[in-house]
C-alpha cells in the first residue's frame, strides 16, 4: 500500500553520496535498496577514504545537534553513585527549552498548541544516529579500548565515533548480579567479561550449561559493519561482534545502532542498548518485535541487530546459525540468571519500606503510584514493567516529517515498556537515549501524559527512582 502524498519525501544524504528515501512515493515503486542493503560499488580503500574525509564534518554536525538540544556539562548528584559505586549519577534537567517558555508554561498548553507554535523542546524528539545514512553499531571508547586490550579485536569504526559524553553513559565495567547467588553480590571482580577471561572469573559460580551459554555470548560473529567483506566499516578484516560487546557484563554500555524493524533507512530510529538485568521477568523482547521468549530473541538477534534485519546480507557476510535446542537454550539459561542490582529499600512486592525510606522518597512513590501515572505501565509487583507495548503518541506535539541529520522524525508507534529496576545505572533513557538524566525523563512524561506535576513532586519522583 502506498502512503499519503503529504508524507512523501526524498532527499540526498549529505554524507553518503546516495539518495536516502524517507517515506514512500505515491506514484512509483520504491527502489530495491529501500528494503535490502545494496551491494558495495567501490573498493574498500576508496570507500574508506571517502568516509574518513567526511568524518570530521559528520561528527561536527552531530556535536552541534547535541549542544543545541542539551546541556552536556558534567554535573553529578552529590553522593549518589551507580550500583558499582564507581560513577556518579548526573543531576538536573539537561533538555534545553525553546526561548521565552518555561516547563510550567509548556505543561499548561494543549499538544496541538505546542505543535503549531513549534515549542516542543528539540531534545524530546527522537535522537538521530551519528550517521543515519550508514547506521550500524557504534561503541563507546571504553568498550573499544578494553576489547582491544584483552582480545586484540578492533571495534573502532573509521567513519564515525561514539557521540555522547562519557558522563551520560553507564559505569564501566558494570557489576554483575546473579539470581542463583544473591549472597555473592557483584561477581564481576571489577572486570569486563570477555572470551579471554570468562572461565577464570565464573568457574565455580555457574553451571557447565550456563558456562557454555556465556562462552557463546562472548564469541564474536560477523556483523554488518564488522566482518571480512569490502563494505565493512573497520580498517582490518574483523572477526565480528559478540552479544556482550553491547551488553557489557549483561548490562549496557550505551552502544547504539538503528532499529532493524523499520524501512526505509531514513525512518529507522536509533536504538540504545538495553540492559539484560531481570530478563527472567520479561515476557516480550525487542523494542518493536514483541518476541515471546529469550530463546527467540537470542536466535533472531543474529539476523536483526547483527545485520539490520537483512538476512540476505547476513548470508553473504557469514551468518551465525546457533542450534536451537542446544546452543540457544544455553545462551538463554545464562541470560535468565542475571539479576537486578540490590534495592534494599524495596519490599518483596516492590514497594518502599517506610522504615528505610526517607520522607521525600515516600512522597515520590505516592506520585509514581498516583498523580504521575507511572505505575500504570511500570508496575512494581512485576519488576516495574507490564510486559506490554504502548504508544505515547508524541507526534501530537510536533509536525512529523522534520529532518535532523538525515533522520526523519515520524511517530514511534508502540514501544515495549522497559523495566525501571536499577534505572539510575542505565543512562541515557528512552529507547533511543534521547533523555540524558532522570530529571529529563520526569519532564518528558510530565508533558506527554499531561499530569502537571509541581516542582517538588518532580524532585520527589527523581529521589524515588534512585531507590529502585
C-alpha positions, 0 to 999 in steps of 0.5 A: 500500500502506498502512503499519503502524498503529504508524507512523501519525501526524498532527499540526498544524504549529505554524507553518503553520496546516495539518495536516502528515501524517507517515506514512500512515493505515491506514484512509483515503486520504491527502489530495491535498496529501500528494503535490502542493503545494496551491494558495495560499488567501490573498493574498500580503500576508496570507500574508506577514504571517502568516509574518513574525509567526511568524518570530521564534518559528520561528527561536527554536525552531530556535536552541534545537534547535541549542544543545541538540544542539551546541556552536556556539562558534567554535573553529578548528584552529590553522593549518589553513585551507580550500583558499582559505586564507581560513577556518579549519577548526573543531576538536573534537567539537561533538555534545553527549552525553546526561548521565552517558555518555561516547563510550567508554561509548556505543561499548561498548553494543549499538544496541538498548541505546542505543535503549531507554535513549534515549542516542543523542546528539540531534545524530546524528539527522537535522537538521530544516529551519528550517521543515519545514512550508514547506521550500524553499531557504534561503541563507546571508547571504553568498550573499544579500548578494553576489547582491544586490550584483552582480545586484540579485536578492533571495534573502532569504526573509521567513519564515525565515533561514539557521540555522547559524553562519557558522563551520560553513559553507564559505569564501566565495567558494570557489576554483575548480579546473579539470581542463583547467588544473591549472597555473592553480590557483584561477581564481576571482580571489577572486570569486563567479561570477555572470551579471554577471561570468562572461565577464570572469573565464573568457574565455580559460580555457574553451571557447565550449561550456563558456562557454555551459554556465556562462552557463546555470548562472548564469541564474536560473529560477523556483523554488518559493519564488522566482518571480512567483506569490502563494505565493512566499516573497520580498517582490518578484516574483523572477526565480528561482534559478540552479544556482550560487546553491547551488553557489557557484563549483561548490562549496557554500555550505551552502544547504539545502532538503528532499529532493524524493524523499520524501512526505509533507512531514513525512518529507522530510529536509533536504538540504545542498548538495553540492559539484560538485568531481570530478563527472567521477568520479561515476557516480550523482547525487542523494542518493536518485535514483541518476541515471546521468549529469550530463546527467540530473541537470542536466535533472531538477534543474529539476523536483526541487530547483527545485520539490520534485519537483512538476512540476505546480507547476513548470508553473504557476510557469514551468518551465525546459525546457533542450534536451537535446542542446544546452543540457544537454550544455553545462551538463554539459561545464562541470560535468565540468571542475571539479576537486578542490582540490590534495592534494599529499600524495596519490599518483596512486592516492590514497594518502599519500606517506610522504615528505610525510606526517607520522607521525600522518597515516600512522597515520590512513590505516592506520585509514581503510584498516583498523580504521575501515572507511572505505575500504570505501565511500570508496575512494581509487583512485576519488576516495574514493567507490564510486559506490554507495548504502548504508544505515547503518541508524541507526534501530537506535539510536533509536525512529523516529517522534520529532518535532523541529520538525515533522520526523519522524525515520524511517530514511534508507534508502540514501544515495549515498556522497559523495566525501571529496576536499577534505572539510575545505572542505565543512562541515557533513557528512552529507547533511543537515549534521547533523555540524558538524566532522570530529571529529563525523563520526569519532564518528558512524561510530565508533558506527554501524559499531561499530569502537571506535576509541581516542582517538588513532586518532580524532585520527589519522583527523581529521589524515588527512582534512585531507590529502585 
